[in-house]
Amino acid sequence: MKISMTFGYIPLFSRALTLMKSRLKGAQKGHSLLKKKSDALTMRFRKILRQIIEVSVLWRVRGTYHEMVTII
């Protein structure tokens, strides 16, 4: 009797382990996707910021907004 009860719990444990492994894998995949998205947005932000700084420096040097628009 004891053996059958113990043996009966093995499939449940196995299913639970499989479920937890799949949830872990999904969480890791989601984390890596969010990290990639975060990196891409950071690069985009830095590119825009660099352009803003370049225009503001040119604006101080040259003086007019119309000239800046024709440069960009």
TIBA-800704 format. One record per residue: x, z, y of N, C-alpha, C in turn. Coordinates in steps of 0.001 Angstrom, whole numbers. Each point is the difference from the previous one (the first is absolute). Example, Ala and Ser with C-alpha at 12.3 -4.5 7.8 and 13.67 -1.06 7.14 Angstrom:
TIBA-800704
NODE n.px n.pz n.py ca.px ca.pz ca.py c.px c.pz c.py
NODE 13190 7800 -5690 -890 0 1190 900 0 1200;
NODE -350 -720 1050 820 60 1190 -770 730 1090;
END
This chain:
TIBA-800704
NODE n.px n.pz n.py ca.px ca.pz ca.py c.px c.pz c.py
NODE 823 0 -1197 -823 0 1197 865 0 1258;
NODE 1020 820 -40 883 73 1144 682 -1350 267;
NODE 416 -689 -1036 684 -1283 137 -923 -1038 622;
NODE -1263 -44 -446 -921 -990 545 -307 271 1475;
NODE -78 1256 407 -241 311 1405 1198 -404 853;
NODE 1181 313 -490 1201 -372 725 129 -1518 63;
NODE -249 -640 -1115 100 -1455 -52 -1050 -656 893;
NODE -1169 628 106 -1057 -548 832 340 -7 1482;
NODE 860 873 448 364 61 1419 1097 -978 383;
NODE 702 -528 -972 1094 -921 307 -486 -1254 727;
NODE -1064 -675 -445 -456 -1176 746 -439 339 1425;
NODE -624 1157 183 -408 364 1353 1217 222 890;
NODE 1005 675 -531 1226 223 754 692 -1327 297;
NODE 1 -869 -980 635 -1304 163 -703 -810 1088;
NODE -1332 17 -9 -760 -707 1040 263 599 1378;
NODE 37 1322 55 258 657 1282 1400 -335 506;
NODE 962 -29 -899 1363 -348 379 73 -1440 495;
NODE -666 -900 -705 -37 -1401 402 -662 -139 1367;
NODE -1094 720 201 -692 -42 1287 895 510 1121;
NODE 690 1100 -238 880 558 1029 1169 -936 302;
NODE 527 -646 -1035 1090 -954 210 -466 -1181 836;
NODE -1204 -494 -285 -511 -1142 762 -299 396 1443;
NODE -490 1216 211 -244 473 1364 1315 155 767;
NODE 1021 496 -689 1319 145 623 566 -1357 384;
NODE -123 -963 -892 504 -1345 272 -749 -621 1188;
NODE -1312 186 43 -788 -508 1126 390 661 1310;
NODE 246 1300 -37 409 718 1211 1371 -469 475;
NODE 906 -230 -935 1332 -488 381 -81 -1400 595;
NODE -819 -842 -571 -172 -1360 515 -614 34 1402;
NODE -1022 839 173 -619 136 1318 981 521 1031;
NODE 827 953 -391 996 552 922 1001 -1075 406;
NODE 451 -811 -965 973 -1042 338 -625 -1070 900;
NODE -1271 -326 -226 -671 -980 859 -149 533 1426;
NODE -361 1281 125 -113 593 1328 1354 66 696;
NODE 1065 245 -756 1345 34 570 393 -1372 520;
NODE -294 -1051 -773 300 -1358 446 -779 -341 1268;
NODE -1271 383 31 -829 -278 1172 531 749 1218;
NODE 389 1246 -200 552 799 1082 1284 -621 539;
NODE 865 -460 -892 1246 -640 419 -273 -1283 783;
NODE -964 -790 -466 -338 -1246 684 -561 279 1391;
NODE -865 1000 116 -559 338 1308 1073 557 932;
NODE 943 757 -528 1099 522 814 860 -1138 523;
NODE 299 -972 -852 792 -1154 440 -745 -792 1066;
NODE -1295 -171 -179 -801 -741 980 -26 735 1342;
NODE -165 1327 -61 -10 804 1207 1333 -110 736;
NODE 1104 90 -735 1321 -94 629 230 -1365 627;
NODE -497 -1054 -653 147 -1354 553 -755 -114 1325;
NODE -1233 507 33 -798 -43 1225 648 847 1086;
NODE 489 1171 -363 666 873 959 1251 -670 564;
NODE 761 -665 -859 1194 -710 459 -372 -1083 1016;
NODE -1093 -732 -265 -442 -1034 933 -418 612 1334;
NODE -689 1129 -45 -430 673 1232 1214 429 812;
NODE 996 550 -667 1211 441 705 731 -1196 608;
NODE 100 -1099 -750 661 -1199 530 -718 -517 1238;
NODE -1313 -52 -47 -767 -503 1151 156 932 1191;
NODE -34 1315 -250 127 924 1129 1382 -96 634;
NODE 1034 -211 -810 1351 -169 558 77 -1292 797;
NODE -550 -1074 -560 3 -1275 738 -812 106 1287;
NODE -1079 732 -60 -847 169 1168 774 703 1121;
NODE 753 1022 -367 801 701 1000 1082 -898 570;
NODE 589 -855 -844 1091 -866 450 -538 -1149 839;
NODE -1044 -661 -481 -491 -1203 694 -1084 307 1021;
NODE -868 930 -310 -917 440 1038 -1447 -413 -85;
NODE -365 -1142 -558 -1401 -403 46 -579 -137 -1400;
NODE -1300 246 -88 -701 -88 -1271 -141 -1454 -444;
NODE -205 -913 924 -183 -1419 -332 1219 -562 -726;
NODE 1169 383 422 1208 -464 -673 84 559 -1418;
NODE -474 1227 -205 40 611 -1324 -914 -745 -976;
NODE -1166 -406 471 -958 -688 -864 573 -1337 -432;
NODE 676 -706 877 576 -1287 -367 1181 148 -951;
NODE 688 1139 38 1123 239 -902 -505 254 -1415;
NODE -1034 808 -110 -541 370 -1314 -797 -1157 -523;
END
